[in-house]
Amino acid sequence: MNLTIFKAHKLDCSNSTAKEMKMHSIDAQIEARDSDIEVLEHIVLSDPSEPEFGNSKLKDDTEDKSKVYKKIAGKFGNLLVSMRENLFVIKRVFQNLWLQYVRGENSDRIRVYQVWPGNNVFFFHGRFVCGSDPRGLLLTTISIILSSWIFAVYTGNDLPNHSTLIITVSVILTVTVLVNLILVSATDPGIIPRNDQASVEAVGTSDGTRRKKITVNGVELKLKFCRICKIFRPPRSCHCAVCDNCVEKFDHHCPWIGQCIALRNYWFYLTFVISALIFFIYIFAFSVLRIHHRMEKDGIGFIGMLKNCPETLALVSFSFAATCFLGGLAVFHVYLIAMNQTAYENFRQRYADSKNPYDKGILSNFKEVLFVPLPPSIIDFRAEVMPSWQIKSTREVFR
């Protein structure tokens, strides 16, 4: 019995020992887990800016590359800045050359065209008097040159016979049209001088009014007073709102040329319209001939021509529209010449209720417009102008 009690006691001791060992292992696992949690918390809460050896090396490489990039960008930026400065210098040199040798605005002497109050643009030291808006003139010039180039390259060489002669004639017509265009756009149309020395109130007739009447061939005409130019406009004159000038025998302001059409350039305008009409009729006729030749030779229709020769079809369409426009314009001005009217007078119906005092018969009217020498310009735009301080000193001397 004692042996049995001893064995039971020994079994209880062994069980308790096993339980203690098991408890120790559990405690060890808990402590290990707690230590792992502390390590993780330390990693999470630590400053990420504290790199290790590998990260520091990578950061050094990145900083070196950024420095190189910044250095390259700085050199490239300096190169761009220097190029920009050089371009500005070249632009300034060309502007000075343009103003000195073409416009003549860097001259020490002050000339009339440099201080002219109108909207005109002057070239070659006041020798060329152009309108204020060159866009219409530029568009017209490009249209003529482009039409001639397309005809010479695509149409003229494709004609069966005498292609060289046909192209030569087209070039001669092109030069003629461009010369007339330059003459009509760069000639003084008949600008009337302004009365800058007097005020609007000071200008008037002997009875104190600003109205004048004159008699021309038995017809009484009223002279209108221009408040801008401060003058009584001569008969058949008008103030052009675009160019800001009073113009003698004003016909109209042509937007396609950018210039007033009046007394001194009307003849050039007629020659330009007629020569341009002949030029576009010539191009239209031979372009249609080329289309007809290609249709017979290749046996293609309109769709085939549209695919194979689109430039010729475009040239035919444009030349046909230009021919219609210029033909109508030419007929209208032939009628005006026969009646001895200007386009402005016809538009305003100036002689609807009275006799036209300038009508001398058809033959005399054509002779007056086409066979009379060109009158000289009233204003010498190249004349020297006395500065205002010199005018004041001169007045003080003569007092």
C-alpha positions in Angstrom: 0.0 0.0 0.0 2.8 2.4 0.8 4.3 1.5 -2.6 1.0 2.4 -4.2 0.9 5.8 -2.4 4.5 6.4 -3.4 3.8 5.8 -7.1 0.8 8.0 -7.0 2.8 10.8 -5.4 5.5 10.3 -8.0 2.9 10.5 -10.8 1.5 13.7 -9.4 5.0 15.2 -9.2 5.7 14.3 -12.8 2.4 15.8 -13.9 3.1 19.0 -12.1 6.6 19.2 -13.6 5.1 18.7 -17.1 2.6 21.4 -16.4 5.3 23.8 -15.2 7.5 23.1 -18.3 4.5 23.6 -20.5 3.7 26.9 -18.8 7.4 28.0 -19.2 7.2 27.3 -23.0 4.0 29.3 -23.3 5.6 32.2 -21.4 8.6 32.0 -23.7 6.4 32.2 -26.8 4.5 35.2 -25.4 7.7 37.0 -24.7 9.1 36.2 -28.2 5.9 37.5 -29.7 6.0 40.7 -27.6 9.6 41.3 -28.6 8.7 40.8 -32.3 5.8 43.3 -31.9 8.2 45.8 -30.3 10.7 45.4 -33.1 8.0 45.9 -35.7 6.7 49.0 -33.9 10.2 50.4 -33.8 10.6 49.8 -37.5 7.2 51.5 -38.3 7.8 54.4 -35.9 11.4 55.0 -36.9 12.4 57.9 -39.2 12.5 56.8 -42.9 15.1 59.4 -43.6 17.8 57.3 -41.8 18.9 55.1 -44.7 21.1 52.1 -44.6 24.3 51.8 -46.6 22.7 50.7 -49.8 20.0 53.4 -49.8 22.6 56.1 -49.1 24.6 55.0 -52.1 21.5 55.1 -54.3 20.7 58.6 -53.0 24.2 59.8 -53.8 23.9 58.5 -57.3 20.5 60.3 -57.7 22.0 63.6 -56.5 24.9 63.3 -58.8 22.6 62.7 -61.8 20.3 65.6 -60.8 23.4 67.9 -60.6 24.5 66.8 -64.1 21.0 67.3 -65.4 20.8 70.8 -63.9 24.2 71.6 -65.4 23.1 70.5 -68.8 19.8 72.4 -68.5 21.7 75.5 -67.5 24.0 75.3 -70.5 21.1 74.7 -72.8 19.1 77.6 -71.3 22.1 79.9 -71.7 22.4 78.8 -75.4 18.7 79.5 -76.0 19.1 83.0 -74.3 22.1 83.8 -76.5 20.3 82.6 -79.6 17.3 84.8 -78.8 19.5 87.8 -78.2 21.3 87.2 -81.5 17.9 86.9 -83.3 16.8 90.2 -81.8 20.0 91.9 -82.9 19.6 90.6 -86.5 15.9 91.6 -86.5 16.9 95.1 -85.3 19.6 95.4 -88.0 17.1 94.4 -90.8 14.5 96.8 -89.4 17.0 99.7 -89.4 18.1 98.8 -93.0 14.4 98.6 -94.1 13.6 102.0 -92.5 16.7 103.6 -93.8 16.8 102.4 -97.4 13.2 101.5 -98.2 11.0 103.6 -95.9 13.6 106.4 -95.4 12.6 107.1 -91.8 16.1 107.3 -90.3 17.0 110.3 -92.2 18.2 113.4 -90.3 16.0 115.6 -92.4 12.2 115.5 -91.7 10.2 115.2 -94.8 6.5 115.5 -95.5 5.8 111.7 -95.8 7.2 111.2 -92.4 4.8 113.5 -90.6 1.8 113.0 -93.0 -1.4 112.7 -90.8 -3.2 110.3 -93.2 -3.1 106.5 -93.0 -0.9 106.0 -96.0 2.2 103.9 -96.0 5.3 105.3 -97.9 8.2 103.4 -99.5 11.5 104.4 -101.0 11.7 107.8 -99.3 8.2 108.8 -100.2 8.3 107.9 -103.8 5.7 105.2 -103.5 2.4 106.2 -101.8 0.4 103.1 -100.8 -2.8 102.6 -98.9 -3.2 101.8 -95.3 -4.2 98.1 -95.6 -1.8 95.9 -97.7 -3.8 92.6 -97.1 -5.9 93.0 -100.2 -2.9 93.9 -102.4 -1.0 90.9 -101.0 -3.9 88.5 -101.6 -4.3 89.8 -105.2 -0.6 89.5 -105.9 -0.4 85.9 -104.6 -3.5 84.9 -106.6 -2.0 86.2 -109.8 1.4 84.6 -109.2 0.0 81.3 -108.0 -2.4 81.1 -111.0 0.5 81.7 -113.4 2.7 79.1 -111.7 0.0 76.4 -111.8 -0.6 77.1 -115.4 3.1 77.0 -116.4 3.8 73.8 -114.4 0.7 71.7 -114.8 -1.3 73.0 -117.8 1.1 74.5 -120.3 3.5 71.5 -120.5 0.6 69.1 -121.0 -0.7 70.8 -124.2 -0.1 69.0 -127.5 1.4 71.8 -129.5 3.5 75.0 -128.9 3.6 74.6 -125.2 6.7 76.8 -124.9 5.1 79.6 -126.7 1.9 79.3 -124.7 3.9 79.5 -121.4 6.0 82.4 -122.6 2.9 84.4 -123.4 1.4 83.6 -120.0 4.5 84.8 -118.3 4.5 88.1 -120.3 0.8 88.6 -119.4 1.7 87.9 -115.7 4.4 90.5 -115.7 2.2 93.1 -117.4 -0.6 92.6 -114.8 1.9 92.8 -111.9 3.5 96.0 -113.2 0.1 97.6 -113.6 -0.9 96.5 -110.1 2.3 98.1 -108.6 1.6 101.3 -110.5 -2.0 101.6 -109.4 -1.2 100.7 -105.8 1.9 102.9 -105.4 0.8 106.1 -107.2 -0.5 109.1 -105.4 -4.2 109.0 -106.3 -4.6 112.8 -106.0 -4.4 113.6 -102.3 -5.4 117.1 -101.5 -3.2 119.1 -98.9 -4.7 119.8 -95.5 -5.1 123.2 -93.9 -3.4 122.5 -90.6 -2.7 126.1 -89.8 -6.3 127.1 -89.4 -9.0 125.9 -87.0 -12.4 124.7 -88.0 -14.1 127.8 -86.7 -11.7 130.1 -88.5 -12.4 128.6 -92.0 -15.3 130.2 -93.7 -16.6 132.5 -96.4 -17.0 136.2 -96.3 -20.5 135.9 -94.9 -19.3 133.8 -92.0 -20.6 130.5 -93.2 -18.8 127.3 -94.2 -20.7 126.9 -97.5 -19.5 127.6 -101.0 -21.2 127.3 -104.4 -19.6 127.3 -107.9 -21.0 127.1 -111.4 -19.6 124.5 -113.8 -20.9 124.5 -117.4 -24.1 126.3 -116.3 -24.8 123.9 -113.3 -24.5 125.1 -109.8 -22.6 122.8 -107.5 -22.1 123.0 -103.7 -18.6 122.6 -102.2 -18.6 120.6 -99.0 -16.4 121.5 -96.1 -14.2 118.7 -94.7 -13.8 119.1 -90.9 -10.8 116.8 -90.9 -8.8 118.4 -93.6 -10.3 121.9 -92.8 -10.8 122.7 -96.5 -13.5 123.1 -99.0 -13.3 120.1 -101.1 -13.0 120.7 -104.9 -15.8 119.4 -107.1 -15.9 115.6 -107.6 -13.6 115.1 -104.5 -14.3 113.1 -101.4 -12.7 112.2 -98.1 -11.7 108.5 -98.0 -12.4 107.1 -94.5 -9.9 104.3 -95.0 -6.9 106.4 -96.1 -8.1 109.5 -94.1 -7.4 111.9 -97.0 -9.4 114.1 -99.2 -8.8 112.8 -102.8 -9.4 114.7 -106.0 -11.9 113.2 -108.5 -12.5 110.3 -106.1 -13.8 107.1 -107.7 -13.7 104.5 -105.0 -11.4 102.8 -102.5 -10.5 99.4 -103.9 -10.1 96.7 -101.2 -8.4 94.3 -103.6 -5.6 96.8 -104.2 -5.7 98.6 -100.9 -5.6 102.1 -102.5 -7.9 104.9 -103.5 -8.8 105.0 -107.2 -9.0 108.6 -108.2 -7.7 111.2 -110.7 -4.0 110.3 -110.9 -4.2 106.4 -110.9 -7.5 105.8 -112.6 -5.7 105.1 -115.9 -3.4 102.6 -114.3 -6.5 101.0 -112.7 -8.2 100.5 -116.1 -5.0 99.0 -117.6 -4.8 96.7 -114.6 -8.4 95.5 -114.9 -8.2 95.0 -118.7 -4.8 93.2 -118.6 -5.9 91.0 -115.7 -9.1 90.2 -117.6 -7.1 89.1 -120.7 -4.7 87.1 -118.5 -7.5 85.1 -116.8 -9.3 84.6 -120.1 -6.1 83.2 -121.6 -5.6 80.8 -118.6 -9.2 79.7 -118.7 -9.2 78.9 -122.4 -6.0 76.8 -122.4 -7.0 75.1 -119.1 -10.3 74.0 -120.7 -8.3 72.9 -123.8 -6.1 70.7 -121.6 -9.1 69.1 -119.8 -10.7 68.4 -123.2 -7.4 66.9 -124.5 -7.0 64.7 -121.4 -10.6 63.4 -121.6 -10.2 62.4 -125.2 -6.7 60.9 -124.7 -7.4 58.9 -121.5 -11.1 58.4 -121.9 -11.9 59.6 -118.4 -14.8 61.6 -117.1 -15.2 64.4 -114.5 -14.4 62.1 -111.6 -11.3 60.9 -113.3 -10.2 64.4 -114.0 -10.8 65.3 -110.4 -8.4 62.5 -109.3 -5.8 63.0 -112.0 -5.8 66.8 -112.6 -7.3 68.6 -109.5 -5.0 71.6 -110.0 -6.3 72.2 -113.5 -10.0 72.0 -112.4 -9.2 74.4 -109.5 -7.5 76.8 -112.0 -10.5 76.6 -114.4 -12.9 77.4 -111.5 -10.8 80.3 -110.2 -10.1 81.8 -113.6 -13.7 81.6 -114.6 -14.8 83.5 -111.4 -12.1 86.1 -111.9 -13.1 86.5 -115.6 -16.7 87.1 -114.7 -15.8 89.6 -111.9 -13.2 91.5 -114.0 -15.5 91.5 -117.1 -18.4 93.0 -115.2 -16.0 95.6 -113.6 -14.6 96.5 -117.0 -18.0 96.9 -118.6 -19.1 99.1 -115.7 -16.1 101.4 -115.9 -16.5 101.7 -119.7 -20.0 102.9 -119.1 -18.8 105.4 -116.4 -16.2 106.8 -118.8 -18.8 107.1 -121.6 -21.0 109.1 -119.2 -18.1 110.9 -117.6 -19.0 109.9 -114.1 -17.1 108.4 -111.2 -18.3 105.3 -109.3 -19.0 107.4 -106.3 -21.2 109.8 -108.2 -23.0 106.9 -109.8 -23.6 105.3 -106.5 -24.8 108.5 -104.9 -27.0 109.3 -107.9 -25.4 112.7 -108.0 -26.8 113.8 -111.4 -30.2 112.0 -111.2 -32.2 115.3 -110.9 -29.8 117.6 -112.8 -27.6 117.6 -115.8 -24.1 116.2 -115.6 -21.9 119.3 -116.1 -18.9 117.2 -117.0 -20.5 115.2 -119.8 -19.0 116.3 -123.1 -20.1 113.5 -125.3 -18.8 109.9 -125.6 -15.7 110.6 -127.7 -14.7 113.6 -125.7 -15.2 111.8 -122.4 -13.0 108.9 -123.5 -10.4 111.3 -124.7 -10.5 113.2 -121.4 -9.9 110.0 -119.4 -7.6 108.0 -121.6 -5.6 110.4 -123.6 -4.9 113.3 -121.2 -1.4 113.5 -119.6 -1.2 112.5 -116.0 -1.4 115.6 -113.8 1.4 116.2 -111.3 0.9 115.4 -107.7 -0.3 118.4 -105.6 1.8 117.3 -102.6 5.5 116.8 -102.7 5.9 114.1 -100.1 9.7 114.2 -100.3 9.9 117.9 -99.5 11.6 118.9 -96.2 9.5 120.0 -93.3 10.5 122.8 -91.0 10.4 121.7 -87.4 7.8 123.3 -85.1 10.5 124.9 -82.9 12.1 126.4 -86.0 8.8 127.8 -87.1 8.2 129.4 -83.7 11.7 131.0 -83.7 11.2 132.3 -87.2 7.9 133.9 -86.2 9.5 135.6 -83.2 12.3 137.0 -85.5 9.8 138.6 -87.9 7.6 140.1 -85.2 
